[in-house]
Amino acid sequence: KRDYIDDLINSLCVLYKDGLKYKFTHRSFQEYFTAVFLKELPDSNMEQMGLHLILKDPQKAKNDNTFMMLYDMSEERVEQNILLPLLEEFESGCSGDMFDFYFVQRDPVFRFGSFDDGDGEVELVIKSETGNPVVLFLSNFLNHYVIRTKETLENIDSAADALLEHMQNEHDYEIEDDFCGTDFMDDPVVYKLMKQTWVGDRINVLCNLKSIIKSKKKETEIDLSSLLLI
């Protein structure tokens, strides 16, 4: 055991000694081994431990890579044992329109500006740290479920252009200023346009994520049933 620890410290540089405690030299090691630990648990224990870690500190769960690593290791089990139970628990607090619920919880702060390449083209972005951390945690997974056709992308771009024009004409908006989306939910024109942007598109996927995961599970069960009949 002593030789093994010495190798981890001196040869592999995975651990270092801090006083009387041993710590990982980089957080990614801890995240990886946590993901491996969760992957090896039975389904019920994965759910219990996973939800505990997320709900105990959703801000931390959102910021580290443990659950994204775990998703890469075992996509279906993460969907069924962690994402689905988390969605069901979180959405139990919704008593009205699901999009309105997630829009408020996401609390997007919009900004139009020129970014990255500096070519002068105005783009729509939102602040990444606003909103409920559970929603932000779930949003980390949305790229796996967002499907956009060429037509969808064109509609999203058109909606952003229309939103900018309307905000400039009706609300004296200036490029590079921020505006809070929830402040305009009572404005039917602005709210409709916000829903049609890429921000609204991602929130809409979030609204349907539970159904998407359940459908994937049903498709898997059908495939397995077909194999059993061969």
Solvent accessible surface area in square Angstrom, and as a share of the most:
residue,aa,sasa,rsa
1,K,197,0.84
2,R,128,0.47
3,D,109,0.56
4,Y,141,0.54
5,I,29,0.15
6,D,50,0.26
7,D,71,0.37
8,L,27,0.14
9,I,41,0.21
10,N,110,0.56
11,S,78,0.50
12,L,112,0.56
13,C,76,0.46
14,V,20,0.11
15,L,26,0.13
16,Y,93,0.35
17,K,113,0.48
18,D,66,0.34
19,G,60,0.58
20,L,170,0.85
21,K,140,0.59
22,Y,78,0.30
23,K,86,0.37
24,F,68,0.28
25,T,62,0.36
26,H,112,0.50
27,R,103,0.38
28,S,40,0.26
29,F,70,0.29
30,Q,78,0.35
31,E,10,0.05
32,Y,101,0.38
33,F,99,0.41
34,T,40,0.23
35,A,0,0.00
36,V,42,0.24
37,F,106,0.44
38,L,0,0.00
39,K,63,0.27
40,E,116,0.52
41,L,33,0.17
42,P,83,0.52
43,D,79,0.41
44,S,81,0.52
45,N,64,0.33
46,M,0,0.00
47,E,63,0.28
48,Q,131,0.58
49,M,72,0.32
50,G,0,0.00
51,L,23,0.12
52,H,102,0.46
53,L,62,0.31
54,I,0,0.00
55,L,76,0.38
56,K,151,0.64
57,D,58,0.30
58,P,26,0.17
59,Q,79,0.35
60,K,100,0.42
61,A,6,0.05
62,K,21,0.09
63,N,93,0.48
64,D,20,0.11
65,N,76,0.39
66,T,7,0.04
67,F,7,0.03
68,M,50,0.22
69,M,48,0.21
70,L,0,0.00
71,Y,5,0.02
72,D,112,0.58
73,M,65,0.29
74,S,20,0.13
75,E,76,0.34
76,E,86,0.39
77,R,64,0.23
78,V,0,0.00
79,E,2,0.01
80,Q,31,0.14
81,N,14,0.07
82,I,1,0.00
83,L,0,0.00
84,L,22,0.11
85,P,19,0.12
86,L,1,0.01
87,L,0,0.00
88,E,77,0.34
89,E,93,0.42
90,F,33,0.14
91,E,13,0.06
92,S,93,0.60
93,G,58,0.56
94,C,26,0.16
95,S,123,0.79
96,G,57,0.54
97,D,82,0.42
98,M,62,0.28
99,F,23,0.10
100,D,50,0.26
101,F,33,0.14
102,Y,0,0.00
103,F,0,0.00
104,V,74,0.42
105,Q,48,0.21
106,R,25,0.09
107,D,46,0.24
108,P,0,0.00
109,V,23,0.13
110,F,0,0.00
111,R,78,0.28
112,F,4,0.02
113,G,0,0.00
114,S,49,0.31
115,F,51,0.21
116,D,147,0.76
117,D,103,0.54
118,G,60,0.58
119,D,93,0.48
120,G,50,0.48
121,E,110,0.49
122,V,56,0.32
123,E,71,0.32
124,L,14,0.07
125,V,47,0.27
126,I,30,0.15
127,K,95,0.40
128,S,77,0.50
129,E,110,0.49
130,T,31,0.18
131,G,29,0.28
132,N,46,0.24
133,P,39,0.25
134,V,13,0.07
135,V,0,0.00
136,L,11,0.05
137,F,2,0.01
138,L,0,0.00
139,S,20,0.13
140,N,56,0.29
141,F,1,0.00
142,L,3,0.01
143,N,114,0.59
144,H,92,0.41
145,Y,19,0.07
146,V,32,0.18
147,I,156,0.79
148,R,76,0.28
149,T,80,0.47
150,K,157,0.67
151,E,119,0.53
152,T,42,0.24
153,L,83,0.41
154,E,93,0.42
155,N,87,0.44
156,I,13,0.07
157,D,90,0.47
158,S,69,0.44
159,A,6,0.05
160,A,14,0.11
161,D,95,0.49
162,A,39,0.30
163,L,0,0.00
164,L,26,0.13
165,E,104,0.47
166,H,39,0.17
167,M,3,0.01
168,Q,73,0.32
169,N,100,0.51
170,E,111,0.50
171,H,71,0.32
172,D,123,0.64
173,Y,18,0.07
174,E,117,0.52
175,I,59,0.30
176,E,82,0.37
177,D,67,0.34
178,D,56,0.29
179,F,17,0.07
180,C,35,0.21
181,G,0,0.00
182,T,40,0.23
183,D,108,0.56
184,F,35,0.14
185,M,45,0.20
186,D,142,0.74
187,D,34,0.18
188,P,104,0.66
189,V,73,0.42
190,V,0,0.00
191,Y,23,0.09
192,K,124,0.53
193,L,25,0.13
194,M,0,0.00
195,K,78,0.33
196,Q,80,0.36
197,T,0,0.00
198,W,69,0.24
199,V,3,0.01
200,G,0,0.00
201,D,32,0.17
202,R,55,0.20
203,I,6,0.03
204,N,74,0.38
205,V,20,0.12
206,L,2,0.01
207,C,21,0.13
208,N,65,0.33
209,L,0,0.00
210,K,53,0.23
211,S,67,0.43
212,I,54,0.28
213,I,0,0.00
214,K,94,0.40
215,S,56,0.36
216,K,67,0.28
217,K,85,0.36
218,K,130,0.55
219,E,106,0.48
220,T,46,0.27
221,E,90,0.41
222,I,102,0.52
223,D,87,0.45
224,L,100,0.50
225,S,58,0.38
226,S,59,0.38
227,L,112,0.56
228,L,154,0.76
229,L,158,0.79
230,I,170,0.86
